[in-house]
Amino acid sequence: MLITNRHEGSISVWDFAANALVHKWFIPGGGSPDMGNITADSRVLWVSGRYNNEV
């Protein structure tokens, strides 16, 4: 599962099998990752930055 951490400016990866956070990506220059989606072929994750006017 992908988790957007809006105030921290990062995206976390939760592994249900491990029952733990396994990775965290920080948005370069900060930002506010909010709502997002994965393309149909599962190759691209896009996340909007609601408070920074960016995708």
MARDRENZA-897263 format. One line per 2 residues: number of its first residue (from 0); their letters; for each residue x, z, y of N, C-alpha, C, O. Coordinates in steps of 0.02 Angstrom, whole numbers, always signed. Each point is the difference from the previous one (the first is absolute). Layout:
N
NUM) a) X Z Y X Z Y X Z Y X Z Y; ...
END
This chain:
55
0) ml) +43 +0 -58 -43 +0 +58 +45 +0 +61 +52 +33 +1; -72 -70 +51 +37 -2 +63 -37 +44 +50 -61 -5 +7
2) it) +98 +47 +29 -29 +47 +47 +31 -13 +68 +61 +1 +8; -103 -13 +43 +26 -8 +68 +3 +68 +34 -48 +37 +1
4) nr) +106 -22 +26 +12 +63 +36 +4 -17 +74 +54 -9 +28; -112 +6 +4 -6 -25 +68 +46 +36 +49 +37 -33 +38
6) he) -39 +98 -37 +38 +37 +51 +74 +3 -15 +41 +11 +45; -23 -20 -108 +71 +1 -19 +32 -69 +7 +61 -5 +6
8) gs) -101 -47 -6 +26 -68 +4 +30 -24 -65 +52 -32 -1; -86 +48 -55 +27 -19 -66 -56 -18 -48 -59 +11 +13
10) is) +80 -39 -70 -46 -16 -54 +30 +31 -63 +58 -12 -16; -98 +51 -21 +23 +33 -61 -30 -34 -61 -53 -30 +3
12) vw) +89 +36 -59 -23 -26 -64 -12 +59 -47 +46 +39 -14; -107 -33 -10 -19 +53 -47 -3 -30 -70 -34 -50 -11
14) df) +68 +81 -36 +0 -22 -70 -45 +48 -39 +17 +59 -8; -73 -84 -16 -47 +43 -37 +29 +24 -66 -14 +57 -21
16) aa) +54 -98 -13 +30 +21 -63 +48 +58 +10 +3 +46 -40; +35 -48 +94 +48 +53 +15 -32 +57 +39 +29 +54 +7
18) na) -90 -66 +19 -35 +49 +41 +43 +22 +59 +6 +60 +15; +25 -110 +19 +46 +17 +55 +9 -59 +46 -13 -58 -18
20) lv) +37 +73 +79 +21 -52 +46 +67 -26 -25 +45 +39 -14; -38 -104 +8 +61 -29 -28 +41 -40 +50 +58 -17 -14
22) hk) -88 +0 +71 +37 -39 +49 -34 +7 +68 -60 +12 +4; +99 -20 +49 -28 +1 +67 +38 -51 +42 +61 -1 +2
24) wf) -99 -42 +33 +28 -49 +46 -16 +22 +71 -57 +16 +15; +108 -16 +28 -11 +15 +70 -4 -65 +39 +39 -46 -12
26) ip) -86 +41 +58 -9 -59 +41 +57 -2 +51 +9 +47 +38; +29 -102 -36 +55 -4 +48 -26 +8 +72 -47 -35 +20
28) gg) +77 +79 +18 -21 +11 +68 -62 +42 +7 -29 +5 +54; +8 +27 -109 -60 +42 +2 -62 -40 -16 +1 -44 -43
30) gs) -54 +58 +77 -63 -35 -13 -52 +47 -27 +12 +60 -7; -70 -88 -6 -56 +41 -25 -36 -37 -55 -56 -24 +11
32) pd) +86 +18 -70 -34 -37 -54 -68 +31 -15 -6 +60 -8; -44 -102 +6 -67 +25 -8 -34 -37 -57 +15 +13 -58
34) mg) -60 -59 +73 -35 -36 -52 +41 -59 -24 +36 -31 +40; -40 +15 -104 +38 -56 -27 -34 -29 -61 -55 +19 -19
36) ni) +90 -67 -11 -26 -33 -59 +58 -35 -36 +54 -8 +28; -67 -11 -89 +49 -37 -41 -30 -69 -13 -59 -6 -15
38) ta) +101 -45 +20 -24 -68 -13 -22 -7 -72 +19 +39 -43; -60 -90 +29 -28 -11 -67 +53 -8 -54 -11 +19 -57
40) ds) +70 -46 +76 +53 -9 -50 +45 +61 -5 +50 -1 -37; -66 +55 +73 +37 +63 -1 +72 -5 +25 +42 +41 -18
42) rv) -27 -91 +58 +69 -9 +23 +12 +27 +70 +57 +13 +19; -111 -5 +21 +8 +20 +70 -47 +58 +15 -60 -3 -14
44) lw) +89 +55 +44 -40 +55 +27 +1 -8 +76 +54 -6 +29; -111 +7 +2 -2 +0 +73 -35 +64 +22 -47 +23 -33
46) vs) +71 +4 +89 -28 +62 +27 -5 -8 +75 +47 -23 +32; -103 +42 -4 -8 -4 +72 +25 +64 +33 -5 +54 -29
48) gr) +30 -61 +89 +20 +57 +40 -50 +9 +56 +9 -27 +55; -61 +63 -68 -57 +7 +47 +23 +21 +69 -23 -28 +50
50) yn) +67 +77 -45 +20 +26 +64 +60 -36 +31 +20 +15 +56; +9 -62 -93 +57 -38 +25 -14 -74 +5 +45 -39 +16
52) ne) -107 +18 -29 -20 -70 +5 +45 -47 -38 +27 -48 +27; -17 +63 -91 +43 -42 -41 -26 -3 -72 -40 +41 -21
54) v) +64 -92 -16 -15 -7 -71 +65 -10 -36 +1 -8 -61
END
